[in-house]
């Protein structure tokens, strides 16, 4: 499976941000399920899920301090890449 995401180090914190469908970030139980699954591919780091609404506005799910940071930057500032996970 291919996913879009980034691993970022900011203020000494390494975290992963992963692009998901809006239906994932709309429902807490689904978001928790997806984050738990992704921990095997991004061990020992907080995982933030990001989706976009129909206007392209990003919506984040995860650790509040990291979400606040991400809300302060533009999407094109994130070093996105494609990950192949199995």
N, C-alpha and C positions, 0 to 999 in steps of 0.2 A: 504494500500500500504506500502511496505517496502522500506526504503532508507538507504544507507550507508552514514555515516557522522560523524562529531565530533564537539563538542563545546569546544573551546579553549580560555583560558585567557592568553594573552601575553602582557606584558608591560602595564597592566591595561585595555586592550581592550578585551572585550568578543566578539567572533565572531563564526559563524557556517561555516563549510566547508562541502559541500554536493557533493557526487559523482553523476555525470550525464553522459549521452551519449555524445560522441564527437560532434554529430550534434547540441547539445545545445550550447556548447561553441564556435562553429564555426560561429554562427549567433547571432549578437547582439540583434535583436528583440526577438528571442527565449530565449536567456539568461535572458533578462529583464523580460519576461513573467514568466519564471520558478522562478526567484528570487522573484517576486511579489507574486506568489502563496505560496512560502515557508515562507514568512514573518509571516503568521498566526501561524506557528508551531515553529518559532524561533523569537519571538517578540523582538523588541528593540535591535537588534544586526545586524551588517553587515553580509551578506550572501555571501560566496565565492563559486563559482561552480568549480568543478574539474573534468576533463575528462582525459583519457589517449589515446595516439595515438597507432598505431600498434606496436611500439617499447617499449611501457610502459612508455613513457615520459609524465609526468603530464602537463596539460594545465589548467590555472586558469582564472576565470573571476570574477572580483569584484574590491573592493577598492584597489587602486594601492599600498599603503603602506603595506597592508596585503598580497597581491599577492607577493610583493618583499620578505617579510619575508618567506612565504611558499616556494618560489623558493630556499631559502637558506637551507632548511631542507630536509631530506629524507622522503619519504612516510611512512616508517615503524616507524617514530618518532611521527606520528599523532595517537592519541588515538581513532581509528575508532570504531564505534559501529553501531548496526542496530537500526533504529528508525521505529516505526509503526505509520503512519499518516493516518488520515481518513478525 
